[in-house]
């Protein structure tokens, strides 16, 4: 009916996970790209972390060295990873949330996109600057989306929020200065 405390502690022993080899590393990588939209840099970081946590046993059996970079490149060639498509999707999603160019480019850099891919995505982000700023204002009920016009201290806080959201100061100021219900002139 009841287990003694001695038996319970034996059944809860910590299971040791065997070190990785080339096949196990590839399985981990495949599972990761299957579950998450990712970039080469993120996959490399993930695999490096897993090798550090579990150890590497690939040299004992097949002579292969742990090479997360080569595995990430292989997956990119196979089409499992596409940094540019990831960046475009991330930029579009952040734009729909109302985040501006600085926040988007910072997130893309943090995700590991190289300079070439970030520069290719930047014009689309800049083209949607007004649209994303208005989406931010709508979500936060700023400027034309407010119920009543805010007093100066509140407007300063709204401008600061828009700047933290990655929007240009001049655009943020123009939007915050609008009366409730007023449209922004392009």
C-alpha positions in Angstrom: 0.0 0.0 0.0 2.6 2.6 1.1 6.2 2.6 0.0 8.8 3.2 2.5 10.9 6.3 2.2 13.9 4.1 1.3 12.2 2.5 -1.7 10.8 5.9 -2.9 14.3 7.4 -3.0 15.6 4.6 -5.1 12.8 5.0 -7.6 13.6 8.7 -8.0 17.2 8.3 -8.9 18.4 10.8 -11.5 18.7 9.3 -14.9 22.0 10.1 -16.7 21.7 11.1 -20.3 24.4 9.6 -22.6 26.8 12.0 -24.4 25.9 13.1 -27.9 27.3 11.6 -31.1 26.9 12.8 -34.6 23.5 11.0 -35.2 22.1 12.3 -31.9 23.2 15.8 -32.6 21.5 15.7 -36.0 18.3 14.4 -34.4 18.4 17.2 -31.9 18.9 19.8 -34.6 16.1 18.3 -36.8 13.7 18.3 -33.8 14.6 21.9 -33.0 14.0 23.2 -36.6 10.8 21.1 -36.7 9.4 22.9 -33.7 10.7 26.4 -34.0 11.2 29.0 -36.7 14.9 29.8 -36.3 18.1 31.1 -37.8 21.4 29.5 -38.3 22.9 31.4 -35.4 20.2 30.3 -33.0 20.5 26.6 -34.1 24.3 26.8 -33.7 23.9 28.3 -30.2 21.3 25.6 -29.3 23.5 22.7 -30.5 26.6 24.2 -28.8 24.7 24.4 -25.5 23.5 20.8 -25.8 27.0 19.6 -26.5 28.2 21.5 -23.4 25.4 20.1 -21.3 25.6 16.4 -22.4 29.2 16.1 -23.6 30.5 14.7 -26.9 31.1 11.0 -27.6 31.2 11.2 -31.4 35.0 10.9 -31.6 35.0 7.4 -29.9 32.7 5.7 -32.4 32.9 7.3 -35.8 35.8 9.8 -35.6 33.4 12.8 -36.2 34.0 16.1 -34.4 31.1 18.1 -33.0 30.4 20.8 -35.6 27.2 22.7 -35.1 28.2 25.2 -37.8 28.4 22.6 -40.5 25.1 21.1 -39.4 23.4 24.5 -39.5 24.8 25.1 -43.0 23.6 21.6 -44.1 20.1 22.4 -42.8 20.1 25.8 -44.6 21.1 24.1 -47.9 18.3 21.6 -47.4 15.9 24.5 -46.9 15.0 23.7 -43.3 16.4 27.1 -42.2 16.0 30.4 -44.1 17.4 33.4 -42.3 15.9 35.9 -44.7 12.4 34.4 -44.6 12.7 34.2 -40.8 13.6 37.9 -40.6 10.8 39.0 -43.0 8.3 37.1 -40.9 9.6 38.4 -37.6 9.7 42.0 -39.0 6.1 41.7 -40.2 4.9 40.3 -36.9 6.6 43.0 -34.9 5.2 45.6 -37.3 1.6 44.3 -36.7 2.3 44.7 -33.0 3.2 48.3 -33.6 6.9 48.2 -33.0 9.2 50.5 -35.0 12.4 50.2 -37.0 14.9 50.3 -34.2 13.1 47.6 -32.2 12.7 45.4 -35.3 16.4 45.7 -36.4 17.6 45.1 -32.9 15.5 41.9 -32.6 16.8 40.7 -36.0 20.4 41.3 -34.9 19.7 39.5 -31.7 18.2 36.6 -33.6 21.5 36.3 -35.5 20.7 37.6 -38.9 23.7 38.9 -40.8 24.1 42.5 -42.0 23.1 41.6 -45.6 19.8 40.1 -44.6 19.0 42.9 -42.1 19.7 45.5 -44.8 17.4 43.7 -47.3 14.6 43.7 -44.8 15.1 47.4 -43.7 13.3 49.1 -46.6 10.1 47.2 -46.0 10.2 48.1 -42.3 10.8 51.8 -43.2 7.9 51.8 -45.7 5.6 50.7 -43.0 6.8 53.2 -40.4 3.6 55.3 -40.3 1.4 52.2 -40.3 3.3 50.6 -37.4 3.4 53.8 -35.4 -0.4 54.2 -35.8 -0.9 50.6 -34.7 1.2 51.3 -31.6 -0.8 54.4 -30.9 -4.1 52.5 -31.4 -3.0 49.8 -29.0 -1.9 52.3 -26.3 -4.7 54.7 -27.0 -2.4 57.6 -27.8 -3.1 60.7 -29.8 -6.0 60.2 -32.2 -7.1 57.0 -30.4 -7.4 58.6 -27.0 -10.7 59.4 -25.4 -9.5 62.9 -24.4 -6.4 64.9 -25.2 -3.6 64.2 -22.8 -2.0 67.0 -20.7 1.7 67.8 -21.4 3.3 65.4 -18.8 1.2 62.5 -20.1 2.0 63.4 -23.7 5.8 63.3 -22.8 5.3 59.8 -21.4 3.4 58.8 -24.5 6.3 60.1 -26.7 8.8 58.2 -24.6 6.7 55.0 -24.9 6.7 55.3 -28.7 10.4 55.9 -28.8 11.0 52.8 -26.6 8.7 51.0 -29.1 11.3 51.8 -31.8 9.6 54.8 -33.5 11.2 58.0 -34.7 11.0 60.9 -32.4 9.5 63.3 -35.0 6.8 60.8 -35.9 6.0 60.0 -32.3 5.6 63.7 -31.6 3.3 64.2 -34.6 1.1 61.3 -33.5 0.9 62.3 -29.9 0.0 65.9 -30.8 -3.1 64.8 -32.7 -6.5 65.5 -31.2 -8.7 62.5 -30.5 -10.3 61.3 -33.7 -8.0 63.5 -35.9 -6.3 61.9 -38.9 -2.6 62.2 -39.5 -1.7 64.0 -42.7 1.0 62.2 -44.7 
